[in-house]
Amino acid sequence: MPRTQPTRLQWLIVLAHIALALLYGAVNPPWEAHDETGHFAYVNHLVEERSLPDAYAEDKVLFDQSHQPPLYYLVAAALTFWANRSDGVQPEFNNFALDGTNRRGFRIMLRQPEEAFPWQGTILALHAARVVSALLTGLTVYLVASSANLIFGVGSTAALLSTAIAAFNPQVIFMGSMVNNDAMVTAMGAWVIYRVAHIAHGAAPTSPDAQNAARNVDFILLGLALGLAFLSKNNALGLIGFAGLALIFIARRAGWPTRELLGRGAFTLGAFAALALPYLGYNLARYGRLLTDRNPNNPILAAPTSVIGEGVWVSIRDAWLPQLFANTFRTFWGKFGWGNVGLPEWAYLAFAAFTLAGTIGCVIGYRRAGHALRTAILVWLMLGLSMMLLPLYRALFYQDPALMPGRYLMPALTAYASLLGFGWSVLIERWTAAAHKLTFALAAGLAAFALVVPFAFIWPRYQPGLIASGDNTALLTFGDLVQLVDATARTDFLPDREGMRHYARVKLTWRALRATDQHHAFSVSVLGRDHEVLGSIVVFPNLGNYPSTNWRAGDTFVDAYDILLEKPCARLPALGKLHVTVFPFEPLTTSRPISVTRVLPAMDGAGRVIAPIVGRFKIGEAPPFPVFWQPPLAYFDGIWLRDAQLPAQVRPGETVHIHLTYEMIHPTDRRGTAFLHLLDADGRLVAQDDHAPLNGEYPTDLWDAGECVRESFRLTIPPDARGTLRVATGFYAADGSRFETGAPDDVAFIGEIQIEAAASP
């Protein structure tokens, strides 16, 4: 059998990876990782109940994971059962953080006093489970090193670099620092490719015939590896497809007879079935289905081909397919927390250059490689592509680029790391005289960057913004709990998922007056003309990093908020002010509903209750593009109705004015006449005003995208009108055809007006 054991240097890299994973786990706060609340709850259920959780129970924990295959959780429970969990510490969900912008806090779970070192009880159990993950990703690096040694040769530059790339990828390290079954399926995926590499190596034309007797064992071990991967996470289905294709490919290149391939494949299938069938039978008996999912009616399982054609078309039409792969690349190399803590842009550019250079080197090296090495490279390419198929399908199905994160591809880590390692070894050995030194330097550089990441990019995100307490006079005092000491604001255009948008950048300085055992939240609204609310934000103190249950008297901290100015057709420019409130608010620990019971009174320096409005800043003109993410009151082809000002009551015979505000979303070449009709309870027309916008001075075919037009209508109520009048509006062209509204008769009903009853004589 060929030697594959890691060298001393590779063993050092494996141990360094485990040490880094433990460091990341110590630095990263509890629960601050993808669905860690649900994964840890699964482990706890096994420890406390000694049974698998009900995947479809009505009472769910936060980000429940009870639908997942059990292997990772069984291992973690077996190794952490000794930790006492009787303190009942539960994660407290930052209700406001998951808005997709990171502007309401990087902490998805609120800071808790129990986080402090030394860890005890539940927090100790969680960190112990993180150690299990670190050992699993350490096993992954060991298997990557063994596969690279088998293909490239023990001690080769390619093998060393492949090991270092896998070990010092910050995302792989972070996977080893959190409670998550990705660590297990990644390790099992590495074992699958190691077994496939053994088979490919034994099938090489230069392989001694004496190895043939050992190959049946490789097929059995491959089946066991696939079975354990399948028991780790559902995305291991990609590994099963890969293994079948790889065996067929290897058999064709080695010239195996079909009978021999089928016979050896039966060993793999049998070993896989021995592990997978009991689990599938359990699911079928308990749930009536072979596979479970977070959503019992998941259309991917129920009707997998129903919308995939449309999904592909939409992804191409809306040009978000590049965004999908860009997100996958970033999350493969480093996105932490719940995917909301990233690396700086220069780091991603550096990883992109590193990947491009490795790819170029791999192409060059493939052209010079022999038969066995070419087979291995092609097999790794097959693995890398296979692991992309399921998450890519899911992302297209749901039209969400975030559904193909890099961690879903990690079972193919051996393939990606080895291809890059081989590519870089080709470049180093071809164009560098001191190849040995440069190899060490490259591996050391990756390790150094991985060491910097937790201190430079993860730790700072979760630290309280405490500052020295000053003697500043408070602007507002909220009850006897907290004071607003200072407030500043300005506006700016900032990038987010919808492009460049208009934000108010607000800084508030707070000073706690006393400790409290109750959570409180802050609400900050940006006011424009006539106190019109242009945008608002609700957050926990210090964006979740320093909730009120952590306060001590005199604590002073600065909160920075980016508040989207999202009111469509706002009257700008304007003098901006801030409306600030403080109210008790309990974070979610279960699926119970959100409720707000009361708001703390705001007082000035003299103790008088006042309106909590502070600050003074200029809000400039809004950007010249439509606010298409806000649903309209009604729409007329490409024209959206944004605001309607109607009187609540009118008297018979009175003349009323109704004001409507339109926003042009998609410009049109049609000239429209706006109409506004009042209808009685029987649907009869009792009053109307039809006219071209601005009395014909500004026709609709001149409106630009994002432009807002305010229009007034004047109607006289008939003297005999009674009851309630319905208000209908729309547009029609010169030929009488109405602009489409999606409603019957292409009319939009926008409210009601009550007719005051006549006074008794």
Residue pairs with C-beta under 8 A, 6 or more apart in sequence:
1 211
1 214
2 150
2 201
3 149
3 154
4 146
4 147
4 149
4 150
4 154
4 194
5 146
5 149
5 154
6 14
6 142
6 145
6 146
6 149
6 163
7 149
7 154
7 155
7 160
9 160
10 145
10 149
10 159
10 160
10 163
13 141
13 145
13 163
13 164
13 167
13 168
13 443
13 447
14 138
14 141
14 142
14 145
14 163
14 167
15 138
16 167
16 168
16 447
17 137
17 138
17 141
17 167
17 168
17 172
17 173
17 176
18 134
18 135
18 137
18 138
18 176
20 168
20 173
20 450
20 451
21 133
21 134
21 137
21 138
21 173
21 174
21 176
21 177
22 130
22 131
22 134
22 177
23 177
23 451
23 454
24 173
24 174
24 176
24 177
24 453
24 454
24 458
25 127
25 130
25 131
25 133
25 134
25 176
25 177
25 178
26 127
27 454
27 455
27 458
27 459
28 174
28 177
28 178
28 336
28 337
28 454
28 458
28 462
29 107
29 109
29 111
29 115
29 462
30 36
30 91
30 109
30 112
30 115
30 123
30 126
30 127
31 37
31 40
31 91
31 108
31 109
31 126
32 107
32 108
32 109
32 337
32 338
32 462
33 174
33 177
33 178
33 179
33 180
33 336
33 337
33 338
34 178
34 180
34 338
34 339
34 407
35 63
35 65
35 180
36 126
36 178
36 179
36 180
37 61
37 62
37 63
37 91
37 93
37 109
38 61
38 62
38 63
38 64
38 65
38 66
39 65
39 68
39 72
39 73
39 178
39 179
39 180
39 181
40 125
40 126
40 129
40 179
41 53
41 61
41 62
41 64
41 65
41 66
42 53
42 65
42 66
42 68
42 73
43 73
43 76
43 77
43 80
43 125
43 129
43 179
44 85
44 125
45 51
45 52
45 53
45 66
46 52
46 53
46 70
46 73
46 74
46 77
47 77
47 80
47 81
47 85
48 85
52 66
52 70
52 282
53 66
54 66
55 66
55 67
55 287
55 292
56 67
56 287
56 292
56 296
57 66
59 590
59 591
60 66
60 590
60 591
61 590
62 91
62 93
62 588
62 589
62 590
64 294
65 181
65 294
67 292
67 293
67 294
68 181
68 233
68 234
69 181
69 230
69 231
69 232
69 233
69 234
69 279
70 231
70 279
71 181
71 184
71 228
71 231
71 232
72 136
72 180
72 181
72 183
72 184
72 185
72 232
72 233
73 181
75 132
75 184
76 129
76 132
76 133
76 179
79 128
79 129
79 131
79 132
80 125
80 128
80 129
80 132
83 121
83 122
83 124
83 125
83 128
84 121
84 124
84 125
85 121
85 122
85 125
86 121
87 114
87 120
87 121
87 122
88 122
89 112
89 114
89 121
89 122
89 123
90 122
90 589
91 109
91 589
92 109
92 110
92 112
92 519
92 547
92 587
92 588
92 589
93 108
93 109
93 110
93 587
93 588
93 589
94 104
94 105
94 107
94 108
94 109
94 110
94 540
94 544
94 587
95 585
95 587
95 588
95 594
96 104
96 105
96 521
96 537
96 538
96 539
96 540
97 104
97 105
97 106
97 107
97 108
97 340
97 543
97 544
98 108
98 338
100 497
101 496
101 497
101 562
101 564
102 340
103 537
103 561
103 562
103 563
103 564
104 537
104 538
104 539
104 543
105 539
105 540
105 543
105 544
105 545
106 337
106 340
106 341
106 461
106 462
106 543
106 544
106 545
107 462
107 543
107 544
107 545
108 337
108 338
108 340
108 544
109 544
110 519
110 540
110 544
110 547
110 549
110 587
111 462
111 464
111 544
111 545
111 546
111 547
111 550
112 549
113 549
113 550
114 120
114 121
114 122
114 123
115 123
119 127
126 179
129 179
130 177
130 178
130 179
132 183
133 175
133 176
133 177
133 178
133 179
133 180
133 183
134 176
134 177
134 183
135 176
136 176
136 183
136 184
136 186
136 187
137 172
137 173
137 175
137 176
137 183
137 186
137 187
138 176
139 187
139 190
140 166
140 172
140 183
140 186
140 187
140 189
140 190
140 413
141 163
141 166
141 167
141 172
143 187
143 190
143 191
143 193
143 194
143 414
144 162
144 163
144 166
144 167
144 190
144 413
144 414
144 417
144 418
145 159
145 162
145 163
145 166
146 194
147 162
147 190
147 193
147 194
147 197
147 414
147 418
148 156
148 158
148 159
148 162
148 163
148 414
148 417
148 418
148 421
149 155
149 156
149 159
150 194
150 197
150 198
150 201
151 159
151 197
151 201
151 372
151 373
151 376
151 418
152 158
152 159
152 162
152 373
152 418
152 421
152 422
152 425
153 159
156 425
157 425
157 428
157 429
157 435
157 436
157 439
158 418
158 421
158 422
158 424
158 425
158 426
159 421
160 421
160 439
160 443
161 420
161 421
161 422
161 424
161 425
161 439
161 442
161 443
162 414
162 417
162 418
162 420
162 421
162 422
163 417
163 421
164 421
164 442
164 443
164 446
164 447
165 416
165 417
165 420
165 421
165 446
166 172
166 413
166 414
166 417
167 173
167 447
168 443
168 446
168 447
168 449
168 450
169 332
169 333
169 334
169 413
169 417
169 446
169 450
170 333
170 334
170 336
170 343
170 449
170 450
170 453
171 331
171 332
171 333
171 334
171 335
171 406
171 407
171 410
172 186
172 410
172 413
173 450
173 453
174 334
174 336
175 182
175 183
175 186
175 407
175 410
176 183
181 232
181 233
182 233
182 407
182 408
182 410
184 232
184 233
185 229
185 232
185 233
185 235
185 236
185 410
185 411
186 410
186 411
186 413
188 225
188 228
188 229
188 232
188 236
188 239
188 411
189 229
189 236
189 239
189 387
189 410
189 411
189 412
189 413
189 414
190 411
190 413
190 414
191 225
191 228
191 229
192 222
192 225
192 226
192 229
192 239
192 242
192 243
192 411
193 379
193 380
193 383
193 412
193 414
193 415
194 225
194 414
195 218
195 221
195 222
195 225
196 222
196 243
196 246
196 247
196 250
196 379
196 383
197 376
197 379
198 218
199 215
199 218
199 219
199 222
199 247
199 250
200 246
200 250
200 372
200 375
200 376
200 379
201 207
201 372
201 376
202 211
202 212
202 214
202 215
202 218
203 215
203 250
203 251
203 253
203 254
203 256
203 375
204 254
204 371
204 372
204 375
205 254
205 371
205 372
206 372
215 264
216 264
216 267
219 264
219 265
219 267
219 268
219 271
220 267
220 268
220 270
220 271
221 271
222 243
222 268
222 271
223 267
223 268
223 269
223 270
223 271
223 272
223 273
223 274
224 271
224 272
224 274
224 275
226 236
226 239
226 240
226 243
226 268
226 271
226 272
227 271
227 272
227 273
227 274
227 275
227 276
228 275
229 236
229 239
229 411
230 236
230 237
230 239
230 240
230 272
230 275
230 276
230 279
231 275
231 276
231 279
234 291
234 293
235 387
235 390
235 391
235 408
235 411
236 411
237 390
238 386
238 387
238 388
238 389
238 390
238 411
238 412
239 383
239 386
239 387
239 411
240 272
241 386
241 389
242 382
242 383
242 386
242 387
242 412
243 268
244 265
245 382
245 386
246 379
246 382
246 383
247 261
247 264
247 265
247 268
248 261
249 375
249 378
249 379
249 382
250 256
250 375
250 379
251 260
251 261
253 371
253 375
280 290
280 291
283 289
283 290
283 291
283 292
284 290
289 301
291 301
293 300
293 301
299 306
299 307
299 397
300 393
300 394
300 397
307 397
308 393
308 396
308 397
311 396
311 397
311 398
311 399
312 396
314 399
315 321
315 324
315 396
315 399
320 399
320 401
323 401
324 392
324 395
324 401
324 404
325 404
327 401
327 402
327 404
327 405
328 388
328 404
328 405
328 406
328 409
329 348
329 351
329 352
329 355
329 406
330 342
330 343
330 348
330 406
331 339
331 405
331 406
331 407
332 406
332 407
332 409
332 416
333 343
333 347
333 348
333 351
333 406
334 342
334 343
334 347
334 348
334 351
334 453
335 341
335 342
335 343
335 405
335 406
336 342
336 457
336 458
337 458
337 461
339 402
339 405
341 457
341 458
341 461
342 457
343 453
343 457
344 457
347 449
354 420
355 420
357 423
357 424
357 427
358 419
358 420
358 421
358 423
358 424
358 427
359 419
359 420
359 423
360 423
360 427
361 422
361 423
361 424
361 425
361 426
361 427
362 377
362 419
362 420
362 422
362 423
362 426
363 423
364 423
364 426
364 427
364 430
365 422
365 423
365 425
365 426
366 374
366 377
368 426
369 377
377 419
377 422
380 414
380 415
380 418
380 419
381 415
381 419
383 412
383 414
383 415
384 409
384 412
384 415
384 416
384 419
386 412
387 408
387 409
387 411
387 412
388 404
388 409
390 408
391 403
391 404
391 405
391 408
391 409
392 404
394 403
394 404
395 401
395 402
395 403
395 404
409 416
424 442
425 439
428 435
428 438
428 439
428 442
429 435
432 438
462 545
463 545
464 542
464 545
464 546
464 550
464 557
465 542
465 545
465 546
465 557
465 558
465 559
466 546
466 555
466 556
466 557
467 509
467 556
467 557
467 558
468 556
469 511
469 554
469 555
469 556
470 485
470 556
472 485
472 486
472 509
473 605
474 483
474 484
474 485
474 511
474 605
475 483
475 484
475 485
475 486
475 487
475 614
476 483
476 484
476 580
476 602
476 603
476 604
476 610
476 612
476 614
477 483
477 484
477 513
477 602
477 603
477 604
477 605
477 607
478 484
478 581
478 582
478 600
478 601
478 602
478 603
478 612
479 582
479 600
479 601
480 513
480 514
481 512
481 513
481 514
481 516
481 520
481 548
481 582
481 600
482 510
482 511
482 512
482 513
482 520
482 548
482 551
482 582
483 510
483 511
483 513
484 508
484 509
484 510
484 580
484 614
485 509
485 510
485 511
485 556
486 507
486 508
486 509
487 506
487 507
487 508
487 509
487 578
487 580
487 614
487 615
488 506
488 507
488 615
488 617
489 504
489 505
489 506
489 507
489 526
489 576
489 578
489 615
489 617
490 504
490 505
490 617
491 502
491 503
491 504
491 505
491 565
491 576
491 617
491 618
491 619
491 620
492 503
492 505
493 500
493 501
493 502
493 503
493 623
494 500
494 501
494 503
494 562
495 501
496 564
498 629
499 625
500 623
501 564
501 565
501 566
501 623
502 564
502 565
502 622
502 623
503 535
503 562
503 563
503 564
503 565
504 526
504 534
504 535
504 561
504 562
504 563
504 565
504 576
504 617
504 619
505 560
505 561
505 562
506 524
506 526
506 560
506 561
506 562
506 563
506 578
506 615
507 558
507 559
507 560
507 561
508 522
508 524
508 558
508 559
508 561
508 578
508 580
509 556
509 557
509 558
509 559
510 541
510 556
510 557
510 558
510 559
511 554
511 555
511 556
512 548
512 551
512 552
512 553
512 554
512 555
512 556
513 553
514 551
514 553
515 551
515 552
515 553
516 548
516 549
516 551
517 549
518 548
518 549
518 584
518 586
519 540
519 547
519 548
519 549
519 584
519 585
519 586
519 587
520 541
520 548
520 582
520 583
520 584
520 585
520 600
521 538
521 539
521 540
521 541
521 582
521 583
521 584
521 585
522 538
522 539
522 540
522 541
522 559
522 580
522 581
522 582
523 536
523 537
523 538
523 579
523 580
523 581
523 582
523 583
524 536
524 537
524 538
524 539
524 561
524 563
524 578
524 579
524 580
525 533
525 535
525 536
525 537
525 563
525 578
525 579
525 580
526 533
526 534
526 535
526 536
526 563
526 565
526 576
526 577
526 578
526 579
526 619
527 533
527 534
527 576
527 577
527 578
527 579
527 613
528 534
528 567
528 570
528 571
528 572
528 574
528 575
528 576
528 619
529 571
529 574
529 575
531 577
531 579
532 567
532 570
532 571
532 574
533 567
533 579
534 565
534 566
534 567
534 570
534 574
534 576
534 619
535 563
535 564
535 565
535 566
535 567
536 563
537 561
537 563
539 559
539 561
540 547
540 548
540 585
540 587
541 547
541 548
541 551
541 557
541 559
542 557
542 559
543 559
546 555
546 557
547 587
565 619
565 622
566 627
566 629
566 630
567 627
568 626
568 627
568 630
568 632
568 640
568 642
568 643
568 663
568 708
569 627
569 642
569 643
569 661
569 662
569 663
569 708
569 710
570 622
572 619
572 620
572 621
572 622
573 618
573 619
573 620
573 621
574 619
575 616
575 617
575 618
575 619
576 615
576 616
576 617
576 618
576 619
577 613
577 614
577 615
577 616
577 617
578 613
578 614
578 615
579 611
579 612
579 613
580 602
580 612
580 613
580 614
581 599
581 600
581 602
581 612
582 599
582 600
582 602
583 596
583 597
583 598
583 599
583 600
584 596
584 597
584 598
584 600
585 596
588 594
601 609
602 609
602 610
602 611
602 612
603 609
603 610
604 610
623 706
624 704
624 706
624 707
625 705
625 706
626 640
626 663
626 664
626 665
626 705
626 706
627 663
627 706
628 665
632 640
632 641
632 642
632 663
633 640
633 641
633 642
633 643
633 644
633 748
633 750
634 640
634 641
634 729
634 741
634 748
634 750
635 641
635 665
635 741
635 742
635 748
636 672
636 730
636 731
636 739
636 740
636 741
636 746
636 748
637 666
637 668
637 670
637 731
637 739
637 740
638 664
638 665
638 666
638 667
638 668
639 662
639 663
639 664
639 665
639 668
639 672
639 700
639 703
639 731
639 739
640 662
640 663
640 664
640 665
641 660
641 661
641 662
641 729
641 748
641 750
642 661
642 662
642 663
642 708
643 659
643 660
643 661
644 658
644 659
644 660
644 661
644 727
644 750
644 751
645 658
645 659
645 660
646 658
646 727
646 750
646 751
646 753
647 656
647 658
647 753
648 753
648 754
649 753
649 754
649 755
649 756
650 656
650 717
650 753
650 754
650 755
650 756
651 717
651 755
651 756
652 717
652 718
652 719
652 720
652 721
652 722
652 755
652 756
652 758
653 716
653 717
653 718
653 719
654 716
654 717
655 714
655 715
655 716
655 717
656 714
656 715
656 716
656 717
656 753
657 712
657 713
657 714
658 676
658 712
658 713
658 715
658 727
659 710
659 711
659 712
659 713
660 674
660 676
660 710
660 711
660 712
660 713
660 729
660 750
661 708
661 709
661 710
661 711
662 708
662 709
662 710
662 711
663 706
663 707
663 708
663 709
664 700
664 703
664 704
664 705
664 706
664 707
664 708
664 709
665 705
666 705
667 701
667 703
667 704
667 705
668 700
668 701
668 703
669 701
670 700
670 701
670 733
670 739
671 692
671 699
671 700
671 701
671 733
671 734
672 692
672 693
672 699
672 700
672 731
672 732
672 733
672 739
673 690
673 691
673 692
673 731
673 732
673 733
673 734
674 690
674 691
674 692
674 693
674 711
674 713
674 729
674 730
674 731
675 688
675 689
675 690
675 729
675 730
675 731
675 732
676 688
676 689
676 690
676 713
676 715
676 727
676 728
676 729
677 685
677 687
677 688
677 727
677 728
677 729
677 747
678 685
678 686
678 687
678 688
678 715
678 717
678 725
678 726
678 727
678 728
678 753
679 685
679 686
679 725
679 726
679 728
680 686
680 721
680 722
680 723
680 725
680 726
681 723
681 724
686 717
686 718
686 721
686 725
687 715
687 716
687 717
687 718
687 725
688 715
689 713
689 714
689 715
691 713
692 699
693 699
693 700
693 709
693 711
694 709
694 711
698 709
700 731
703 709
717 725
717 755
721 755
722 755
722 757
723 754
723 755
724 752
724 753
724 754
724 755
725 752
725 753
725 754
725 755
726 749
726 751
726 752
727 749
727 750
727 751
727 752
727 753
728 747
728 748
728 749
728 750
729 747
729 748
729 750
730 738
730 739
730 741
730 746
730 747
730 748
731 738
731 739
732 738
732 739
733 739
738 745
738 746
738 747
739 746
740 746
741 747
741 748
743 749
